[in-house]
Amino acid sequence: MIAGDGGYVSADMNEPGAWRIRTALIIVLVLVLGGVVWAKRARLGAEAAAQPVASPTQPVIEFSADDLLTVTPAELRRTVPFSGSLIAVNTALVKVKVAGELLAVTVRQGEPVRAGQVVARVDPTDVQARVNARSADLEVARAQLQLSEKNRDTQRVLLEKNFISKNTFDSTQSGYEVALARLHVAEAELVSARKALGDAVLYAPLAGIVAERFAEPGERVAVDARVLSIVDLSRLEIEASLPASAIGAIGIGQEAGFAVDGFGERRFQGRVTRISPVTAVGTRSVAVYVAIENLGNALRAGLFVKGELLVSRVANALTVPAFAVRQERNMNFVYAIEGNALARRAVVVERDGPDAPVRIVSGLAAGDRIVRGNLGTLREGASVRVRGAEGRQP
């Protein structure tokens, strides 16, 4: 109903205008309720974001038995590598001492000989002729001495009776002394000729094996011509050249182990017997000689050898492979297994070379298990599981 001027106007809510007002009020209410719900959800999301997220279960690092090793005390041997050739300690050249035709050479290359065995003969005809001539000269000298001696005795009797002068007797005495000297010369020449006759037969100066034969029967050979070379294989030595930087650790009597070309994996032993007092010109290396006993003459002179000289040994040393030790900020460490977790252990080590086993001075004990090599990035405290048996020895 509508009032007159100055009155109030009222409307029925069922009329079209009232319906529009009611719809607007409902929309406003829905918007207000939606904003409240959105604000509440946003607050809950922020609170949830602020809460710590639970981490998933940490993965377990799995090792095989070959990835680990158990630290075990053992003898540590420090060595210096070397290479060289075998040479015979005792060798001999059989040479001709008298010129002549070579009648016979009784041994060939590779045959064994005894000390004092006849190995060659030179035709003694010329030498025998000289012996005969010197024998004749000796007989002449003896006859001359006898004549001079008789003459001297006669002159002495005449001198005692004053039938001759002292000068005459002295001249006779001088003749006697000359004859005596000639006799001594003849005797020495005969001895020399007889020795030359003996030298026509050549003997082996030592027991060994004929290494080389230089002359054949029928050849005419001069004095000092080579006929044979003989090598004693019972005693050999290695001539090795070591750098001057390593020679300070080498001493007489040190042990050596080595392999020889042609003998596969077989190992031989020897000891240092000599060290050169000077370095080689140019290379500045030092010659070291290692003596060996060649039982059964199995080895041969000239073979190439390669081995190690034992410098020192440490009993009950703890050693690990070089690649098991890691380095960070000048600190050495290894990864050890403690219970079922991975632990980082700082260690003090001694190294002999880039690939040689490392001696653990401190930081590990016998029985500790460590990661054998560099298996990538590992995290201290990570859980560990080992497949198979305990870690094998290094």
Buried (B, 14 or more C-beta within 10 A) or exposed (E): EEEEEEEEEEEEEEEEEEEEEEEEEEEEEEEEEEEEEEEEEEEEEEEEEEEEEEEEEEEEBEBEBEBBBBBEBBEBBBBBEBEBBBBBBBBBBBBBBBBBBBBBBBBEEEEBBEEEBBBBBBBBEBBBEBBEEBBEBBEEBBEBBEEBEEBBEEBEEBBEEEEBEEEEBEEBBEBBEEBBEBBEEBBEBBEEBBEBBEBBBBBBBBBBBBBEBBBEEEEEBEEEBBBBBBBBBBEBBBBBBBEEEBBEBBEEEBBBBBBBEEEEEEEBEBBBBEBBEEBEEEEEBBBBBBBBEBEEBEBBBEBEBBBBBBBEEBEEBBBBBBEBBBEEEEEBBBBBBEEEEBBBBEBEBBEBEEEBBBBBEEBBEEEBBBBBEEEEEBEEEBBBEBEEEEBEEB
